[in-house]
Amino acid sequence: MITCIAIPLAVGALSSLLTKNSMENFAMLQKPTFAPPGFLFPVVWTILYVLFYQILKPAGYLMIPYLLWVTFAGYLNLGICLLN
């Protein structure tokens, strides 16, 4: 069960290490007014990864925040793409 949490967190940590220099470029982009601060993204992703550790019907409801966050991230990406 702990593996189900550790694997996504490890992949997220690895991807952040591989792309950390690109955050300087991202900081220079124009962003929509609804863009949250950068520190919020790793916090939210970590919380979302930790929520889905059991396969139960109530755990399925924990996918709702994940779906909302991914939808918002897509909307944010569209906004950044249109501004730049």
DANOR-V956467 format. One record per backbone hydrogen bond with DSSP energy under -1.0 kcal/mol. CO is the residue of the C=O (numbers start at 1). NH is the residue of the N-H. If there is no record, write none. Layout:
co=CO nh=NH
co=CO nh=NH
This chain:
co=2 nh=6
co=3 nh=7
co=5 nh=9
co=6 nh=10
co=7 nh=11
co=8 nh=12
co=9 nh=13
co=10 nh=14
co=11 nh=15
co=12 nh=16
co=13 nh=17
co=14 nh=18
co=15 nh=19
co=22 nh=26
co=23 nh=27
co=26 nh=29
co=32 nh=35
co=37 nh=40
co=40 nh=44
co=41 nh=45
co=42 nh=46
co=43 nh=47
co=44 nh=48
co=45 nh=49
co=46 nh=50
co=47 nh=51
co=54 nh=56
co=56 nh=60
co=60 nh=63
co=61 nh=64
co=63 nh=67
co=64 nh=68
co=65 nh=69
co=66 nh=70
co=67 nh=71
co=68 nh=72
co=69 nh=73
co=70 nh=74
co=71 nh=75
co=72 nh=76
co=73 nh=77
co=74 nh=78
co=75 nh=79
co=76 nh=80
co=77 nh=81
co=78 nh=82
co=79 nh=83
co=80 nh=84
